[in-house]
Structures are given as C-alpha cells and as structure tokens.
Amino acid sequence: MRISPTAALYEIWRRKLAACNYVPHAPFERQREFLDLDCFEALYGGSAGGGKSDALLMAAAQYLHVPGYAALILRRTYADLALEDAIMARAEGWWAGIRGIKWDAKEKRFEFPSGASITFGYLDTEVDKYRYQGAAFQCICFDELTQFTQSKYSYLTSRVRRLAGCEVPLRIRAASNPGGIGHDWVYRRFVGPDAVAPFIPARLVDNFHLDRETYRLTLEKLDPVTKQQLLEGVWIRDGAGLVYQHFNEAVNCIDRAPEKLDYYLCSLDFGVVDENAVAVIGWREHDPNIYICRAYRLKGLVRDVAEEVAGLDARYRFCKIVGDVGGMGKLFQAELLSRFSLAIDPAEKTNKLGYIRLMNSDLARGRIKVVDDDASCVDLIAEWADLPWNDTRTKEADGFNNHASDAALYGFRAALAYHEKPAEKLPAPGTHEAIERMAAELERLAFEDIENEENERRWL
C-alpha cells in the first residue's frame, strides 16, 4: 500500500516526538509550523478548538531528552490550571502512569528519565510573579495569554535562562484566543501590523482531532463579538470590560481646544516612586462641554513636578489645583506652596466608581472633549483604550497604567464641583496676601505632621 507524502511526514513526526518527547500524537500543520519556530517569543491560536493546549504541551516537551532541561507552563489562576480538560489535566492524560516519569503532586511537576522537568504554575496577582524569582527555565509557556497583564509577562521573561555551555534554545511560547484584559498588548506585540514576534493563527478547521462540526454549532450560538473571536479567530475586543468603555476617539477627541476658555484647573496624581500624572481641564460659560487640554504621565523628583505645574500655571492661570495629597503627595503640596505660592487642594477621592460612571455618561454624550493637537493627551488616550476592570468590576485591574486617567478623573470631578460655588481668587505671587497664605499653609502642614507622629506613638 502506497503512503502519501503527507501521511509519511506525519508518521516521521509522530515517531520522532514519541521517541524523544513523549508526545502521543503528531502535530497537525499549524502546530508543526509553531514548533518549527526558532525565535525567542511566539504566539499560537486565534479561534477556539485550534489545538492550543496540545501545541503548548508539545512545545514544552521538545527538549525533554536533554538532562536538566526545565519548562514552566502557566495559567492565570490555580482554578484555571486544575479545570477538567485544561492543560495540566491533558498532560496527566499523556504522561501519568508511564514508567520512568514521576509526578510531584505538591510541586505540580512532571520529572522525566533524563532529569528534565515540566512544572505547572499560576500567576494571578502581581505578587505571584515573585514566586518564580529564583527559578530558571529554558521554556516558559503562557496558556491563554490575553488573561495576563503585560507586566507579569515581561517579568517572567527574566526567568528564561540557562547554564553556560547549554545548547537548549531559550523560548517563550504562548497560546490564546482574542479578548481578555490583555487583548490590546498581546495584539500589538504579536498580531498587529507593528508586531515584534511571530503569531501562528489556528482555526477550528485546522484541528482534525476534534469533532469540528458539533463544536461549530456550539460556537454559532454565541453573541456576535464572541462568535467572531472564538469561531473566526478575529482579533477584536469587547469594550464592555473596559473601565472607560464609552470613550470613542471619533466622538471625544478634537484637534484643538476653543480659542478662549473661561476657566482652567490642574489636577495631579502621584504614583509610587516617580510615576506621576498631570491633567489640565478647561471649560467656559454657557458650554456644557469639559475640555481636557493636557493629561500625561511624567517622571522626576518633587522639584521637577513642581516646576512642571508652575510652568503650566504661568500659561493657563489655574483657578484651582487639586491632587492626591496623601503619602508622597504632601511633599509635592509643600514644594509648590513654598517655592511658587501655589496651593494644592486635596482631590475628592470618595465614591470613585460613581464618578467613573458619571464620566462614562458624559463621554457617551460627547460632553468630554480630549484635545489631541500636540500629543499632550496621548497617555490618557492610551489608558482609556486599554484600562480594564478586575474580575469583580470593583476596581481597575492591576498591572495597567492609570495615573493619567486618575488625574483626569480628579479634574473632571473638581470641574463639576466648581460650577456649584464661585471661584476662589488667589493672590498674586509675591504679594503680602500670598506670603500670609503660604505661611498659614506651612503652619497647617507642620501641625499635621506633629499629629501624625503622636498618633503613631499611640499605636506603638
């Protein structure tokens, strides 16, 4: 009986993988293309049913014949990892009970006769990534990559390393459907026109191991967006998971602000270490719109941020400056007051979710205009386009930039409140009134520090 070239090729692959890597069946064409890549990073997937889990297991198993080789396969949560028919359960189906292969249930690790190993782990919170701080793997695989933040992915790439003289290639391999909190960064990195790493698209029709027609009927019942994602593998995102879901560049972005606005205020968000953000919000009488003239992140010391704000005040003449003055914010508050006679009022931070809803409502109505004339709002636009909710929709998901968003939210809230009371007229810098105001504020800050120290002693 004559064997076709395709059948012969599959048989060669089956024997090679079965002999060296303990894989029970040959990869189909898309999987083989994925396994043949010799680059550092690569993504496989697209539609559901494209053989993602098997492709990752095969990739992790490619060097199990090499003594000391170590691979790590990650899901976002342990619950995801332990699901029936998830990737760890599939690995147990491949290798459990085979002579010479040991399963360490506590460490969730398969150990092979050569001394090579494949470990299964999870990476839910930002803290979880430090569980792998001292580890070294030659291959790390991310199952459902779009469920991970970019910061977690980037940190784990530092765990890919090898001993001197080892010839095993260092690899990051991932598989995913479109959608999820990491959809945008995964698309940019692997799928989009400016991608920096290869993407092997796989669809349900590629996987001849699956009952494709029955599964297709199931996927046909999904909502239109999810159906495009999972059945067709189209890289579109469902915006319902975004915090600022009603932001629409076509509706909310304008090339330039009106020539003259009646009021401007500055709002500040201070991050950990040196991640800060500033926003300039403007409006005018008899105009229902609020104009975000600037909203961007900036780094630097306290004096650098203070000089930035002072320079903006010289241009816009703010009626008010608001900021998150807790923690490090106190230093910024004191610096602006002592050097530039500019007072920072505490930003209102209660009921953040309620004001996000109000802001979304105004975005949907087109009453918030983002001035996109000189890229001074590029950070805000990027954050609004990417920032997702956490799983319970109670706060923003960890691992995403939100400083420019928070600065804009403080300014939006202050602008709404400003309409309810007359503007406070600040004395001109250097005048007797400005000096008295500065002295009173410094005295208040000094008493506040004393009170904090006394409170701390009471708890000792």
C-alpha positions in Angstrom: 0.0 0.0 0.0 1.4 3.4 -1.0 1.7 6.1 1.7 1.1 9.7 0.7 3.9 12.2 1.3 1.7 14.0 3.9 1.0 10.7 5.8 4.7 9.8 5.7 5.6 13.2 7.1 3.2 12.9 9.9 4.5 9.4 10.7 8.1 10.7 10.9 7.0 13.5 13.3 5.0 11.0 15.4 7.9 8.7 15.8 10.4 11.5 16.5 8.2 13.2 19.1 7.1 9.9 20.7 10.7 8.7 21.0 12.2 11.9 22.3 9.5 14.0 23.8 6.7 11.7 25.0 4.1 13.2 22.8 1.4 10.6 21.8 0.3 12.1 18.5 1.7 14.0 15.6 1.1 17.7 15.3 -1.1 18.9 12.5 0.2 21.5 10.1 -0.3 24.7 12.1 1.1 23.1 15.2 4.1 21.9 13.3 4.7 25.4 12.0 4.6 26.7 15.6 7.0 24.0 16.8 9.5 24.7 14.0 10.0 28.4 15.1 13.5 29.1 16.4 12.7 32.6 17.7 12.6 33.7 21.4 8.8 34.6 21.5 5.8 33.3 19.6 2.1 33.1 19.9 -0.3 30.4 18.7 -4.0 30.5 18.5 -6.9 32.6 17.4 -10.2 30.7 17.3 -11.4 28.1 19.9 -10.7 24.5 19.0 -7.4 25.3 17.3 -5.3 22.9 19.3 -3.7 25.5 21.6 -3.2 23.3 24.7 -1.6 20.5 22.7 0.6 22.9 20.9 1.9 24.3 24.2 2.5 20.9 25.7 4.4 19.8 22.5 6.5 23.0 22.7 7.3 22.4 26.3 8.2 18.8 25.6 10.6 19.4 22.7 13.8 19.1 24.8 12.8 16.6 27.4 15.7 14.4 26.3 18.2 17.0 27.5 19.4 16.5 31.1 18.4 19.3 33.4 16.0 21.0 30.9 13.2 22.8 32.7 9.9 24.1 31.3 7.1 26.1 33.1 3.5 26.2 31.9 1.4 29.0 33.4 -2.4 29.7 33.7 -3.7 32.8 35.3 -5.2 31.1 38.4 -4.8 27.7 40.0 -8.5 27.1 39.4 -7.9 27.6 35.7 -5.0 25.2 35.8 -7.0 22.5 37.6 -10.0 22.5 35.3 -11.0 19.3 33.8 -9.5 19.0 30.3 -7.3 22.1 31.0 -3.7 21.8 30.1 -2.5 20.2 33.3 -5.2 17.5 33.1 -4.2 16.9 29.5 -0.6 16.4 30.5 -1.7 13.9 33.1 -3.5 12.0 30.3 -0.3 12.0 28.3 2.2 11.0 31.0 0.6 9.8 34.2 1.5 6.2 34.9 4.2 5.9 32.3 7.3 4.1 33.5 10.2 6.4 34.3 8.0 9.5 34.6 7.4 10.9 38.1 4.6 13.2 39.1 5.2 15.5 42.1 1.7 16.4 43.2 2.8 19.1 45.7 5.1 20.9 43.2 2.8 20.2 40.2 5.8 18.9 38.3 6.5 16.0 35.9 10.1 14.7 36.1 11.4 12.7 33.2 14.1 10.0 32.9 16.7 12.4 31.6 16.3 14.7 34.6 14.2 17.2 32.6 11.0 18.6 34.1 7.8 20.4 33.2 6.2 22.4 36.0 2.7 23.9 36.1 2.0 27.2 37.9 -0.3 30.1 38.1 0.2 33.9 38.0 -2.9 35.7 39.3 -1.8 38.8 41.3 1.2 41.0 40.7 2.8 39.4 43.8 2.5 35.9 42.4 5.2 36.7 39.8 7.8 36.8 42.6 7.1 33.1 43.4 9.4 32.4 40.4 12.1 35.0 41.4 14.9 32.5 41.9 13.8 30.0 39.2 15.4 29.3 35.9 13.6 27.8 32.9 14.6 27.3 29.3 11.0 27.4 28.2 8.0 29.3 29.7 4.6 28.7 28.2 1.6 31.0 28.8 -1.8 29.4 28.3 -4.5 32.0 27.4 -2.0 34.8 27.3 -4.7 37.6 27.0 -5.7 36.8 30.6 -2.3 38.1 31.8 -1.1 41.7 32.1 2.0 42.8 30.2 3.9 43.4 33.4 3.6 39.8 34.5 4.6 38.5 31.1 7.6 40.9 30.9 8.8 39.9 34.4 8.6 36.2 33.7 10.8 36.6 30.6 13.6 37.3 33.0 13.3 33.8 34.4 14.3 32.3 31.0 17.9 31.4 31.3 20.4 28.6 31.0 23.8 27.5 32.3 26.9 28.2 30.3 27.5 25.6 27.6 23.9 24.5 27.4 22.7 24.4 23.8 18.9 24.3 24.5 17.3 27.4 23.0 15.6 29.8 25.3 11.9 30.2 24.4 8.7 32.0 25.4 5.7 30.3 23.9 2.1 31.4 24.4 -1.4 30.5 23.1 -4.6 32.5 23.3 -7.9 33.4 21.9 -8.7 37.1 21.3 -10.4 39.1 24.1 -9.5 39.3 27.8 -7.8 42.0 29.8 -4.5 41.7 27.9 -6.1 41.7 24.4 -4.5 45.0 23.4 -0.9 44.5 24.4 -1.0 40.9 23.0 -2.4 42.2 19.7 0.3 44.9 19.5 3.1 42.5 20.4 2.2 39.5 18.2 -0.7 40.2 15.8 -0.9 43.8 14.7 0.9 45.5 11.8 3.8 46.5 14.0 4.2 43.1 15.8 7.6 42.3 17.1 7.2 38.5 17.5 5.5 35.9 15.2 1.9 34.7 15.5 0.7 31.4 14.1 -3.0 31.6 13.5 -5.0 28.4 14.0 -8.7 27.9 13.4 -11.2 25.1 14.3 -10.9 23.8 10.7 -7.2 23.1 11.2 -7.7 20.6 14.1 -8.8 17.2 12.6 -8.5 15.6 16.1 -11.7 17.4 17.2 -15.4 16.9 16.4 -15.4 20.1 14.5 -19.0 20.2 13.2 -20.5 19.7 16.7 -18.2 22.3 18.2 -19.0 24.8 15.4 -22.7 24.5 16.2 -22.0 25.4 19.8 -19.9 28.5 18.9 -22.6 29.6 16.4 -24.9 30.4 19.4 -22.5 33.0 20.9 -23.1 36.7 20.8 -21.7 38.4 17.6 -18.4 39.7 19.1 -17.6 36.5 21.0 -18.5 34.4 18.0 -16.0 36.4 15.8 -13.4 36.0 18.5 -13.8 32.2 19.1 -15.2 30.8 15.9 -13.4 33.0 13.4 -10.3 34.0 15.4 -10.8 37.7 14.7 -8.7 40.0 16.9 -11.5 42.3 18.1 -12.2 43.3 21.7 -15.4 43.5 23.5 -15.3 47.0 25.1 -17.7 46.1 27.9 -14.7 45.1 30.0 -13.1 48.5 29.9 -13.3 51.0 32.7 -13.9 53.9 30.3 -15.9 51.9 27.9 -17.8 54.8 26.4 -14.6 56.6 25.2 -14.7 57.0 21.5 -11.9 58.8 19.7 -14.3 59.9 16.9 -16.7 61.5 19.4 -14.4 62.6 22.2 -11.2 63.7 20.5 -10.8 67.2 18.9 -7.8 68.7 17.1 -7.7 71.8 19.2 -9.4 73.5 22.1 -11.6 76.6 21.6 -9.5 79.7 21.4 -10.6 81.0 24.8 -11.8 79.1 27.8 -13.0 80.9 30.9 -11.5 78.6 33.5 -8.7 76.1 33.8 -7.8 73.8 36.7 -4.9 71.5 37.2 -5.3 68.0 38.7 -2.4 65.8 39.8 -2.0 62.1 40.6 1.1 61.0 42.4 2.3 57.4 42.0 4.7 55.1 43.8 8.3 56.1 43.3 8.2 58.5 40.3 5.1 57.7 38.3 3.1 60.9 38.4 0.5 62.5 36.1 -0.9 65.9 35.4 -4.1 67.0 33.7 -5.3 70.4 32.6 -9.1 70.8 32.5 -10.8 73.8 30.9 -14.4 75.0 30.4 -16.3 78.1 29.6 -19.6 79.7 30.5 -22.7 78.6 28.6 -20.9 75.5 27.2 -21.8 72.0 28.6 -18.5 70.5 27.5 -15.4 70.0 29.6 -12.1 70.1 27.7 -9.2 68.0 28.7 -6.3 70.1 27.3 -3.5 68.0 28.7 -3.3 64.7 30.5 0.0 62.8 30.6 2.4 60.9 32.9 5.7 62.3 34.0 8.7 61.2 35.9 11.0 63.1 38.1 11.8 64.4 41.6 9.4 66.5 43.6 11.0 69.7 42.4 10.7 68.6 38.7 7.0 68.0 39.0 6.5 71.3 40.9 8.4 73.2 38.2 6.2 71.5 35.6 3.0 72.6 37.3 4.3 76.1 37.9 5.1 76.3 34.1 1.6 75.2 33.3 0.1 77.7 35.7 2.1 80.5 34.0 0.4 79.6 30.8 -3.2 78.7 31.9 -3.6 80.7 35.2 -5.4 77.9 37.1 -8.4 78.8 39.2 -7.6 75.7 41.3 -5.0 72.9 41.6 -6.2 69.6 43.1 -4.2 66.5 43.8 -3.9 63.3 45.7 -2.1 64.8 48.7 -1.9 61.6 50.7 1.5 59.9 51.2 4.1 61.4 48.8 1.6 64.0 47.7 2.4 66.0 50.9 5.9 66.7 49.6 4.5 68.0 46.3 2.0 70.1 48.2 4.7 71.7 50.3 7.1 72.2 47.4 4.5 74.0 45.3 3.4 76.2 48.1 6.9 77.2 49.4 8.6 77.7 46.0 5.8 79.0 43.8 3.0 80.1 46.2 0.7 77.6 44.6 -1.7 75.7 46.8 -2.8 72.1 46.1 -6.3 71.3 47.4 -7.0 67.7 48.3 -8.7 65.8 45.4 -12.0 64.3 46.3 -11.5 60.5 46.3 -14.6 59.1 47.8 -17.1 57.1 45.5 -14.6 56.7 42.7 -16.8 54.2 41.0 -19.7 56.6 41.0 -17.7 59.3 39.3 -16.3 56.9 36.7 -19.9 56.2 35.8 -20.6 59.9 35.6 -17.6 60.4 33.4 -18.6 57.5 31.2 -22.0 59.1 30.8 -20.5 62.3 29.7 -18.1 60.5 27.3 -21.1 58.8 25.7 -22.9 62.1 25.4 -19.9 63.7 23.8 -19.6 66.3 26.6 -15.9 65.5 27.3 -13.5 66.7 24.7 -9.9 65.5 24.6 -7.6 67.9 22.9 -5.3 65.9 20.7 -3.3 68.7 19.0 0.2 68.1 20.2 0.2 64.6 21.7 -0.2 66.1 25.2 -3.1 63.7 25.9 -1.5 60.6 24.3 -1.1 58.8 27.7 -4.7 59.5 28.7 -6.0 58.2 25.3 -3.9 55.0 25.6 -5.0 54.4 29.2 -8.7 54.9 28.4 -8.3 52.5 25.4 -6.7 49.7 27.5 -7.7 50.0 31.1 -9.9 47.1 32.1 -11.9 46.2 35.2 -10.9 43.5 37.5 -12.9 40.3 37.5 -15.5 41.6 40.0 -15.7 45.1 38.3 -15.0 46.7 41.7 -11.7 48.5 40.6 -9.3 48.7 37.8 -7.3 45.6 37.0 -3.8 45.5 38.5 -0.8 46.0 36.2 -2.2 48.7 33.9 -1.2 52.4 33.8 -4.0 54.5 35.3 -2.2 57.7 36.5 -3.3 59.9 33.6 -6.8 58.5 34.0 -6.9 59.3 37.7 -5.6 62.8 37.2 -8.3 63.4 34.6 -10.9 61.9 36.9 -9.9 64.2 39.7 -10.0 67.2 37.4 -13.4 66.2 36.0 -14.8 65.9 39.5 -13.4 69.2 40.6 -14.7 70.9 37.4 -18.2 69.7 38.2 -18.0 70.9 41.8 -16.5 74.2 40.7 -19.8 75.1 39.0 -21.6 74.9 42.3 -19.6 77.6 44.0 -17.8 80.8 43.0 -14.1 80.6 42.1 -11.6 81.3 44.7 -9.4 84.3 43.7 -5.8 83.5 44.6 -3.4 86.4 45.5 -0.7 87.2 43.0 2.7 85.5 43.8 5.0 87.7 45.9 2.3 89.9 47.4 1.7 90.3 51.1 -1.5 88.2 50.9 0.3 85.4 49.0 3.1 85.3 51.7 0.5 85.1 54.5 -1.4 82.3 52.7 1.9 80.4 52.3 2.8 80.8 56.0 -0.6 79.6 57.1 -0.5 76.6 54.9 3.1 75.7 56.1 1.9 76.0 59.7 -1.0 73.7 59.0 1.2 71.1 57.4 3.6 71.3 60.4 0.8 70.7 62.9 -0.5 67.9 60.7 2.9 66.1 60.9 3.0 66.5 64.7 -0.4 65.0 65.0 0.6 62.1 62.7 3.7 61.4 64.9 1.6 61.5 68.1 -0.9 59.0 66.5 1.9 56.7 65.5 3.3 56.7 69.1 -0.1 55.8 70.5 -0.1 52.6 68.4 3.5 51.6 69.5 
